Structure formats: structure tokens, C-alpha cells
Amino acid sequence: QVQLVESGGGLVQPGGSLRLSCAASGRILSADLMAWHRQAPGKQRELVAAMFTGGTTNYADFVKGRFTISRDIAKNTVYLQMNSLTPEDTAVYYCKGDFFGRAYWGQGTQVTVSS
């Protein structure tokens, strides 16, 4: 059983930045994939960014150049640096990890972009 705990969400003005953290109870190098997803009100959950075990990253088109996924292996933590935020980025952001063929999700952290 793996637990994922997100933190770092909050209220930010348009154009601002936030860094989300996802602390895993297991070794993140044991995961095939660590990813960030988001879900806005009335919309389906969507992939934002992902990092594979070897370090390869993948981003949704709508965040390319603005968001960066990274990890600290020693801390078993994955980060999402979000820059140039817009109101359209408002959503609950979820951390997901694929460990041994099973997907684990965090509880989510709210990000609100508003003036």
C-alpha cells in the first residue's frame, strides 16, 4: 500500500506561481510513473505532467513551457512547479503513482487562480 500526500495548493493571482509537492510513502523509483492530474469543476480529470522511472517527462500541451515536473529521490517527493498561472488552471490537482501495476492517488490539493 502506497500513500501519496499533496501539498502546496492555494490562492494565487493570474501570472503567479505555485509549487505543489507530492510525498510518497514508498520509493518513487519503484513507480513506473509519477504524474500530476487535475480536475476543474464540471470537467473530467486530465493529465497535466508525468515522469517515468528513468526521468523522461511528458506534458499536456496546455502547460508546456509553464509547468515543470521534478522529483527528489532521497525525499520520495515529486513536485510540480507552476508558473504563469491563469484562471483556467484553477482545479484540484492530484498526484498519481503507478506502483507494481496499481494506480495510487493522493487526496488532491486545490489551486485557485483569481484576482
C-alpha atoms as a printed R data frame, in Angstrom:
    type eleno elety resid chain resno       x      y       z
1   ATOM     1    CA   GLN     A     1   0.000  0.000   0.000
2   ATOM     2    CA   VAL     A     2   1.352  3.395  -1.018
3   ATOM     3    CA   GLN     A     3   0.137  6.711   0.276
4   ATOM     4    CA   LEU     A     4   0.528  9.960  -1.612
5   ATOM     5    CA   VAL     A     5   0.085 13.294   0.127
6   ATOM     6    CA   GLU     A     6  -0.121 16.519  -1.848
7   ATOM     7    CA   SER     A     7   0.574 19.973  -0.514
8   ATOM     8    CA   GLY     A     8   1.287 23.464  -1.778
9   ATOM     9    CA   GLY     A     9  -2.037 24.468  -3.249
10  ATOM    10    CA   GLY     A    10  -3.713 27.779  -2.566
11  ATOM    11    CA   LEU     A    11  -4.929 31.043  -3.986
12  ATOM    12    CA   VAL     A    12  -2.685 32.883  -6.423
13  ATOM    13    CA   GLN     A    13  -3.148 35.842  -8.736
14  ATOM    14    CA   PRO     A    14  -3.026 35.434 -12.515
15  ATOM    15    CA   GLY     A    15   0.576 35.358 -13.667
16  ATOM    16    CA   GLY     A    16   1.742 33.997 -10.341
17  ATOM    17    CA   SER     A    17   3.476 30.766  -9.410
18  ATOM    18    CA   LEU     A    18   2.951 27.830  -7.091
19  ATOM    19    CA   ARG     A    19   4.895 24.676  -6.357
20  ATOM    20    CA   LEU     A    20   2.978 21.549  -5.489
21  ATOM    21    CA   SER     A    21   4.561 18.670  -3.622
22  ATOM    22    CA   CYS     A    22   3.603 15.011  -3.521
23  ATOM    23    CA   ALA     A    23   5.195 12.985  -0.736
24  ATOM    24    CA   ALA     A    24   5.089  9.229  -1.250
25  ATOM    25    CA   SER     A    25   5.235  6.614   1.497
26  ATOM    26    CA   GLY     A    26   7.081  4.300  -0.893
27  ATOM    27    CA   ARG     A    27  10.204  4.656  -3.002
28  ATOM    28    CA   ILE     A    28   9.259  6.693  -6.040
29  ATOM    29    CA   LEU     A    29  11.898  4.860  -8.070
30  ATOM    30    CA   SER     A    30   9.703  1.783  -7.599
31  ATOM    31    CA   ALA     A    31   6.962  3.533  -9.528
32  ATOM    32    CA   ASP     A    32   6.645  3.047 -13.249
33  ATOM    33    CA   LEU     A    33   5.176  6.502 -13.412
34  ATOM    34    CA   MET     A    34   4.546  9.514 -11.199
35  ATOM    35    CA   ALA     A    35   2.139 12.082 -12.519
36  ATOM    36    CA   TRP     A    36   0.035 15.124 -11.796
37  ATOM    37    CA   HIS     A    37  -3.568 15.303 -12.901
38  ATOM    38    CA   ARG     A    38  -6.153 17.994 -12.359
39  ATOM    39    CA   GLN     A    39  -9.908 18.270 -12.284
40  ATOM    40    CA   ALA     A    40 -11.799 21.506 -12.683
41  ATOM    41    CA   PRO     A    41 -15.460 21.830 -11.628
42  ATOM    42    CA   GLY     A    42 -17.731 20.149 -14.135
43  ATOM    43    CA   LYS     A    43 -14.826 18.732 -16.128
44  ATOM    44    CA   GLN     A    44 -13.116 15.382 -16.382
45  ATOM    45    CA   ARG     A    45  -9.822 14.723 -14.672
46  ATOM    46    CA   GLU     A    46  -6.944 15.329 -17.074
47  ATOM    47    CA   LEU     A    47  -3.237 14.602 -17.171
48  ATOM    48    CA   VAL     A    48  -1.009 17.595 -16.543
49  ATOM    49    CA   ALA     A    49   2.508 16.171 -16.369
50  ATOM    50    CA   ALA     A    50   4.203 12.824 -15.882
51  ATOM    51    CA   MET     A    51   7.641 11.483 -15.102
52  ATOM    52    CA   PHE     A    52   8.706  7.934 -15.858
53  ATOM    53    CA   THR     A    53  11.138  5.941 -13.741
54  ATOM    54    CA   GLY     A    54  14.098  6.817 -15.939
55  ATOM    55    CA   GLY     A    55  13.350 10.524 -15.689
56  ATOM    56    CA   THR     A    56  11.612 11.061 -19.015
57  ATOM    57    CA   THR     A    57   8.859 13.632 -18.738
58  ATOM    58    CA   ASN     A    58   5.647 14.280 -20.602
59  ATOM    59    CA   TYR     A    59   3.412 17.354 -20.500
60  ATOM    60    CA   ALA     A    60  -0.060 18.264 -21.633
61  ATOM    61    CA   ASP     A    61   0.020 20.839 -24.402
62  ATOM    62    CA   PHE     A    62  -1.787 23.398 -22.281
63  ATOM    63    CA   VAL     A    63   1.054 23.527 -19.710
64  ATOM    64    CA   LYS     A    64   4.127 23.156 -21.881
65  ATOM    65    CA   GLY     A    65   6.617 25.874 -21.108
66  ATOM    66    CA   ARG     A    66   4.795 26.878 -17.928
67  ATOM    67    CA   PHE     A    67   4.817 23.814 -15.663
68  ATOM    68    CA   THR     A    68   7.726 21.579 -14.712
69  ATOM    69    CA   ILE     A    69   7.583 18.192 -13.022
70  ATOM    70    CA   SER     A    70  10.589 17.148 -10.978
71  ATOM    71    CA   ARG     A    71  11.494 14.773  -8.174
72  ATOM    72    CA   ASP     A    72  13.709 14.405  -5.144
73  ATOM    73    CA   ILE     A    73  14.531 10.720  -4.928
74  ATOM    74    CA   ALA     A    74  16.008 10.983  -1.441
75  ATOM    75    CA   LYS     A    75  12.798 12.537  -0.155
76  ATOM    76    CA   ASN     A    76  10.483 10.340  -2.248
77  ATOM    77    CA   THR     A    77   8.760 13.519  -3.339
78  ATOM    78    CA   VAL     A    78   7.533 14.713  -6.702
79  ATOM    79    CA   TYR     A    79   6.999 18.379  -7.446
80  ATOM    80    CA   LEU     A    80   5.011 20.426  -9.910
81  ATOM    81    CA   GLN     A    81   6.334 23.926 -10.443
82  ATOM    82    CA   MET     A    82   3.586 26.035 -11.985
83  ATOM    83    CA   ASN     A    83   4.393 29.412 -13.498
84  ATOM    84    CA   SER     A    84   2.372 31.978 -15.453
85  ATOM    85    CA   LEU     A    85  -0.838 30.684 -13.939
86  ATOM    86    CA   THR     A    86  -4.158 31.648 -15.464
87  ATOM    87    CA   PRO     A    87  -7.727 31.309 -14.157
88  ATOM    88    CA   GLU     A    88  -8.090 28.306 -16.475
89  ATOM    89    CA   ASP     A    89  -5.569 26.475 -14.293
90  ATOM    90    CA   THR     A    90  -7.984 26.553 -11.367
91  ATOM    91    CA   ALA     A    91  -8.645 22.958 -10.331
92  ATOM    92    CA   VAL     A    92  -7.978 20.294  -7.766
93  ATOM    93    CA   TYR     A    93  -4.556 18.852  -8.511
94  ATOM    94    CA   TYR     A    94  -3.962 15.174  -7.823
95  ATOM    95    CA   CYS     A    95  -0.759 13.204  -7.576
96  ATOM    96    CA   LYS     A    96  -0.794  9.710  -9.047
97  ATOM    97    CA   GLY     A    97   1.737  6.922  -8.815
98  ATOM    98    CA   ASP     A    98   1.758  3.612 -10.681
99  ATOM    99    CA   PHE     A    99   3.371  1.116  -8.345
100 ATOM   100    CA   PHE     A   100   3.604 -2.591  -9.243
101 ATOM   101    CA   GLY     A   101   0.729 -2.425 -11.683
102 ATOM   102    CA   ARG     A   102  -1.608 -0.483  -9.445
103 ATOM   103    CA   ALA     A   103  -2.534  3.188  -9.508
104 ATOM   104    CA   TYR     A   104  -2.463  5.172  -6.301
105 ATOM   105    CA   TRP     A   105  -3.943  8.656  -5.906
106 ATOM   106    CA   GLY     A   106  -3.492 11.403  -3.407
107 ATOM   107    CA   GLN     A   107  -6.365 13.297  -1.866
108 ATOM   108    CA   GLY     A   108  -5.795 16.361  -4.031
109 ATOM   109    CA   THR     A   109  -4.882 19.966  -3.378
110 ATOM   110    CA   GLN     A   110  -6.918 22.961  -4.516
111 ATOM   111    CA   VAL     A   111  -5.326 25.555  -6.766
112 ATOM   112    CA   THR     A   112  -7.316 28.716  -7.366
113 ATOM   113    CA   VAL     A   113  -6.095 31.399  -9.743
114 ATOM   114    CA   SER     A   114  -8.006 34.605  -9.283
115 ATOM   115    CA   SER     A   115  -7.502 38.309  -8.850
